[in-house]
Amino acid sequence: MTATATERTGARTDEAATVIADARERIDALDDRIIGLIQERMAVSTVIQEARIASGGRRVNLAREMEILNRYREALGKPGTTLAMTLLELCRGRI
């Protein structure tokens, strides 16, 4: 086992270090996809907000936000609510 592998992964064997390094690469790729999807969600949300405001409505639809919060909570538990709140804040800004 190399010292570098241990330092980077916390593993105690080369085999474990390889598994961890490979899994981290996959996580990094997933994170890149998630970030891209969030950016896409933000753009779509902007379109919705602009259409709502142009029609004389409010920027935020609280009933819809509650639907989103419930959906994330049901799928991911209590931390899902926190994640949904963060997404909503990113997509609409603070109200």
Backbone hydrogen bonds in HBPLUS format (Angstrom, degrees):
<---DONOR---> <-ACCEPTOR-->    atom                        ^
c    i                          cat <-CA-CA->   ^        H-A-AA   ^      H-
h    n   atom  resd res      DA  || num        DHA   H-A  angle D-A-AA Bond
n    s   type  num  typ     dist DA aas  dist angle  dist       angle   num
A0006-THR N   A0002-THR O   3.22 MM   4  6.54 159.2  2.26 148.9 154.3     1
A0007-GLU N   A0003-ALA O   2.90 MM   4  6.13 160.5  1.94 151.7 157.2     2
A0008-ARG N   A0004-THR O   2.94 MM   4  6.12 160.8  1.98 152.7 157.3     3
A0009-THR N   A0005-ALA O   2.97 MM   4  5.94 151.0  2.05 144.1 151.7     4
A0010-GLY N   A0006-THR O   2.68 MM   4  4.77 146.9  1.78 132.3 141.4     5
A0017-ALA N   A0013-THR O   2.95 MM   4  6.17 156.1  2.01 146.6 154.1     6
A0018-THR N   A0014-ASP O   2.88 MM   4  6.12 151.0  1.96 149.8 156.9     7
A0019-VAL N   A0015-GLU O   3.04 MM   4  6.35 162.2  2.07 151.1 155.3     8
A0020-ILE N   A0016-ALA O   2.90 MM   4  6.08 167.7  1.92 154.1 157.5     9
A0021-ALA N   A0017-ALA O   2.87 MM   4  5.97 162.3  1.90 145.7 151.1    10
A0022-ASP N   A0018-THR O   2.91 MM   4  6.05 164.3  1.93 151.9 156.1    11
A0023-ALA N   A0019-VAL O   2.92 MM   4  6.09 160.3  1.96 149.1 155.1    12
A0024-ARG N   A0020-ILE O   2.83 MM   4  6.01 153.3  1.90 150.3 158.0    13
A0025-GLU N   A0021-ALA O   3.02 MM   4  6.28 149.1  2.12 143.7 151.6    14
A0026-ARG N   A0022-ASP O   3.11 MM   4  6.46 153.2  2.18 144.6 151.6    15
A0027-ILE N   A0023-ALA O   2.90 MM   4  6.22 156.5  1.95 148.5 155.2    16
A0028-ASP N   A0024-ARG O   2.84 MM   4  6.07 160.2  1.88 149.9 155.0    17
A0029-ALA N   A0025-GLU O   2.99 MM   4  6.26 154.5  2.06 145.2 151.8    18
A0030-LEU N   A0026-ARG O   2.84 MM   4  6.14 157.0  1.90 150.7 157.6    19
A0031-ASP N   A0027-ILE O   2.76 MM   4  6.00 159.6  1.80 154.5 160.4    20
A0032-ASP N   A0028-ASP O   2.96 MM   4  6.22 153.6  2.03 144.4 151.2    21
A0033-ARG N   A0029-ALA O   3.08 MM   4  6.40 154.6  2.15 145.0 151.5    22
A0034-ILE N   A0030-LEU O   2.81 MM   4  6.10 159.3  1.85 154.2 160.6    23
A0035-ILE N   A0031-ASP O   2.84 MM   4  6.03 165.7  1.86 154.9 158.1    24
A0036-GLY N   A0032-ASP O   3.04 MM   4  6.22 159.2  2.08 143.8 149.6    25
A0037-LEU N   A0033-ARG O   2.89 MM   4  6.17 154.2  1.96 149.3 156.5    26
A0038-ILE N   A0034-ILE O   2.86 MM   4  6.13 154.5  1.93 152.1 159.4    27
A0039-GLN N   A0035-ILE O   2.93 MM   4  6.19 159.3  1.98 150.8 156.4    28
A0040-GLU N   A0036-GLY O   2.94 MM   4  6.20 151.0  2.03 142.8 151.2    29
A0041-ARG N   A0037-LEU O   2.80 MM   4  6.05 154.2  1.86 146.1 153.6    30
A0042-MET N   A0038-ILE O   2.85 MM   4  6.12 153.0  1.92 150.0 157.1    31
A0043-ALA N   A0039-GLN O   3.11 MM   4  6.38 153.5  2.18 143.1 149.4    32
A0044-VAL N   A0040-GLU O   3.02 MM   4  6.33 159.8  2.06 152.4 157.5    33
A0045-SER N   A0041-ARG O   2.87 MM   4  6.02 158.2  1.91 149.2 155.8    34
A0046-THR N   A0042-MET O   3.01 MM   4  6.23 148.6  2.11 143.0 150.8    35
A0047-VAL N   A0043-ALA O   3.19 MM   4  6.55 153.6  2.27 144.6 150.6    36
A0048-ILE N   A0044-VAL O   3.07 MM   4  6.42 158.6  2.11 151.4 156.8    37
A0049-GLN N   A0045-SER O   2.88 MM   4  6.14 166.0  1.90 154.8 158.4    38
A0050-GLU N   A0046-THR O   2.89 MM   4  6.05 165.4  1.92 153.1 157.1    39
A0051-ALA N   A0047-VAL O   3.01 MM   4  6.18 159.4  2.06 147.8 153.4    40
A0052-ARG N   A0048-ILE O   2.89 MM   4  6.09 160.2  1.93 152.6 158.5    41
A0053-ILE N   A0049-GLN O   2.90 MM   4  6.06 168.0  1.91 155.5 158.4    42
A0054-ALA N   A0050-GLU O   2.88 MM   4  5.95 161.4  1.92 146.2 152.1    43
A0055-SER N   A0051-ALA O   3.09 MM   4  6.20 134.9  2.30 137.6 148.2    44
A0055-SER N   A0052-ARG O   3.22 MM   3  5.25 132.1  2.47  93.8 106.4    45
A0057-GLY N   A0052-ARG O   2.76 MM   5  5.00 146.3  1.87 161.0 150.1    46
A0056-GLY N   A0053-ILE O   2.91 MM   3  5.09 160.1  1.95 110.3 115.3    47
A0064-ARG N   A0061-ASN O   3.10 MM   3  5.45 119.0  2.49 105.5 119.3    48
A0065-GLU N   A0061-ASN O   3.05 MM   4  6.42 154.7  2.12 150.0 158.0    49
A0066-MET N   A0062-LEU O   2.96 MM   4  6.21 149.3  2.06 146.2 153.6    50
A0067-GLU N   A0063-ALA O   3.14 MM   4  6.50 149.4  2.24 142.2 150.2    51
A0068-ILE N   A0064-ARG O   3.05 MM   4  6.41 155.4  2.12 150.2 156.3    52
A0069-LEU N   A0065-GLU O   2.91 MM   4  6.18 162.6  1.94 151.3 156.0    53
A0070-ASN N   A0066-MET O   2.91 MM   4  6.08 164.2  1.93 151.2 155.2    54
A0071-ARG N   A0067-GLU O   2.93 MM   4  6.12 155.8  1.99 145.5 152.6    55
A0072-TYR N   A0068-ILE O   3.04 MM   4  6.30 166.3  2.06 157.1 159.0    56
A0073-ARG N   A0069-LEU O   2.95 MM   4  6.10 158.4  1.99 149.0 155.7    57
A0074-GLU N   A0070-ASN O   2.86 MM   4  5.98 163.8  1.89 152.4 156.4    58
A0075-ALA N   A0071-ARG O   3.08 MM   4  6.24 151.1  2.17 142.4 150.3    59
A0076-LEU N   A0072-TYR O   2.80 MM   4  5.77 154.5  1.87 150.0 156.7    60
A0077-GLY N   A0073-ARG O   2.69 MM   4  4.58 136.7  1.87 135.5 137.4    61
A0080-GLY N   A0077-GLY O   2.80 MM   3  5.32 138.0  1.98 114.9 127.7    62
A0081-THR N   A0078-LYS O   2.98 MM   3  5.40 136.1  2.18 110.0 120.9    63
A0083-LEU N   A0079-PRO O   2.97 MM   4  6.29 158.9  2.01 149.6 155.6    64
A0084-ALA N   A0080-GLY O   2.84 MM   4  6.03 160.9  1.87 147.8 153.0    65
A0085-MET N   A0081-THR O   2.89 MM   4  6.12 157.6  1.94 148.1 154.3    66
A0086-THR N   A0082-THR O   3.03 MM   4  6.28 155.0  2.09 146.8 153.2    67
A0087-LEU N   A0083-LEU O   2.93 MM   4  6.26 159.4  1.97 152.1 157.9    68
A0088-LEU N   A0084-ALA O   2.82 MM   4  6.05 164.5  1.85 155.2 159.4    69
A0089-GLU N   A0085-MET O   2.91 MM   4  6.09 156.1  1.97 145.1 151.8    70
A0090-LEU N   A0086-THR O   2.91 MM   4  6.15 158.0  1.96 149.8 155.8    71
A0091-CYS N   A0087-LEU O   2.91 MM   4  6.10 149.9  2.01 148.3 156.8    72
A0092-ARG N   A0088-LEU O   2.92 MM   4  5.97 137.5  2.10 148.1 157.4    73
A0093-GLY N   A0089-GLU O   2.70 MM   4  4.69 139.7  1.86 131.1 139.2    74
